[in-house]
Every structure is written in C-alpha cells, then in structure tokens.
Amino acid sequence: MFTFAKNFKTMTVPSDPNMLVSFVNMKLRDEYDSLESLCDDLGINIDELSRNLRLAGFEYSPEAKRFW
C-alpha cells in the first residue's frame, strides 16, 4: 500500500493490484504525461510500483502510457 499527501489531504493508493492498476492508469490518462512524473508527484517508488504490478501480471508500456 502506498500513502501520499497532496493538497494537504492524505490519500491512500489502493493495495489490491486490480484497483491499483486502474488507479494508476486513470491518473496517467487524466493527469500525468509519464509514469515517472506520476510517481515523483505522488512520492511513490517507481520500482516498487512496477514490481508489485508485474507480480500481478501487468506490464507497463511507455508508448501507450499505461499498464496492460
């Protein structure tokens, strides 16, 4: 589970892999131009995020800017 603070509110990123991939893909589609910028802004370790989603069967496509 990841937790980050933004705009003085604490938000918890979902820990369930299916919810997490949906959350990350939505953020990438609507708010961020890359996985790196999303992770930097939200204070998420990109390697940990990628590893957790890879273990759940998802891979990141930089060209599509989403996890599959």
C-alpha positions in Angstrom: 0.0 0.0 0.0 1.2 3.5 -0.8 0.2 6.6 1.0 0.8 10.2 -0.2 -0.2 13.7 0.8 -1.4 16.1 -1.8 -3.1 19.4 -1.3 -3.0 18.9 2.5 -5.0 15.7 2.3 -3.7 12.2 2.8 -4.7 9.8 0.1 -4.1 6.0 0.2 -3.3 4.4 -3.1 -5.1 1.0 -3.4 -3.1 -2.1 -2.5 -5.3 -4.5 -4.4 -3.4 -5.0 -7.8 -6.6 -4.7 -9.9 -7.6 -1.5 -8.1 -4.0 -0.2 -8.2 -3.6 -0.7 -12.0 -7.0 1.0 -12.5 -6.0 4.0 -10.3 -2.6 4.4 -11.9 -3.9 4.1 -15.5 -6.6 6.7 -14.7 -4.0 9.1 -13.3 -1.8 8.6 -16.3 -4.7 9.2 -18.7 -6.1 12.2 -16.9 -3.3 14.0 -15.0 0.3 12.8 -15.9 2.4 12.6 -19.0 4.6 9.7 -17.7 4.8 7.1 -15.0 7.9 8.9 -13.7 6.1 12.2 -13.3 3.2 10.4 -11.5 5.5 8.6 -9.1 7.6 11.8 -8.5 4.5 13.9 -7.7 2.8 11.3 -5.5 6.0 10.2 -3.8 5.7 6.6 -4.9 8.8 4.4 -5.6 8.5 3.6 -9.3 10.5 0.3 -8.9 8.2 -0.9 -6.1 5.1 0.1 -8.0 6.3 -1.6 -11.2 7.4 -4.7 -9.3 4.0 -5.0 -7.5 2.1 -4.7 -10.7 4.4 -7.0 -12.6 3.9 -9.7 -9.9 0.2 -9.3 -10.5 0.7 -9.9 -14.3 0.7 -6.3 -15.5 3.5 -4.7 -17.6 4.0 -1.0 -18.3 4.0 0.3 -21.9 5.6 3.7 -22.2 4.3 4.1 -25.7 0.7 3.5 -24.6 1.4 5.2 -21.2 -0.4 2.5 -19.3 -0.2 -0.9 -17.6 -1.6 -3.8 -19.6 
